[in-house]
Amino acid sequence: MSLPSTFDRDISRRIKDLRDALDITPDELAKRVGCTPEEITNYESGSGEVPVSYLYALAKATGVDLTALITGSEAKLHQYCLVKKNQGLAVTRRKAYKYQALAYRFNRPSMEPFLVTVPPREREELEFNHHAGEEFIYLLEGRLELLLGKDVVVMNPHDSLYFSSTIPHAMRGLDGKEALFLDVIN
């Protein structure tokens, strides 16, 4: 396991500072965001990575802009936000996937779109995640296998999937190749 980066530690500090500023206990926040108090304490410790799904749930539960949690400064645009090809905000929150935030310049969006790249891996290597809300995936390239609880879903380019993010889920690229998809979290 690699040591957390300065980026990881900065995010951990910001989320702890936010909870302290709002005078919310880990137990209270856990109820709001749909995780355990232990997970919150772990995320705030700076000892590991913080999942994008947690950051999104935290932003939504506290009314703070997701971009502010990630970068330390709030997005400014209110009318529209154009992000050119390959110009999304790189969010290296989960080592298993590569994220690009696509609405990071828009102030307090009601949903968060990401461009996500998932590498191929063995099923035994998968890490399950769950969080409050719903998720929409539109597969652009490659083939993607999603484990949703006990179900297995295989997606091909231009397939889409909408699901409750409370279901434990994990994913991997198939055929020895990465899968690229549009992911919208709400």
JOLINJO-V880126 format. One line per field, one symbol per residue. phi: phi as a letter, one per 30 degrees, with the letter a starting at -180 (. if undefined). psi: psi as a letter, one per 20 degrees, with the letter a starting at -180 (. if undefined). A space follows every 50 residues. Layout:
# JOLINJO-V880126
phi->???
psi->???
This chain:
# JOLINJO-V880126
phi->.ddddeeddddeddddddddddhcdedddeddcibcedddeddddidadc deddeddddddcicdeedddcjbddcdccabcbdeicdddbcdbddbccb dcbdcddhddbbcbcbccddadddddcdbaadjbbbbbdcbibbccccic ccbccceidbbbaddddebbbadciibdcbbdbccb
psi->pqqqrhgghggggghghggghilpqhgghghhikaqhhgggghihjiaqp qhhggggggghijqpghhhgiiqqqhphgroporpjjqopomhphhrpqo pikiipomqiropqpppprqrqhhiqpqqqrqarqppopgqaqppponci qpppqrpjqqpprpiippqqqqqrkjqqppqpppp.
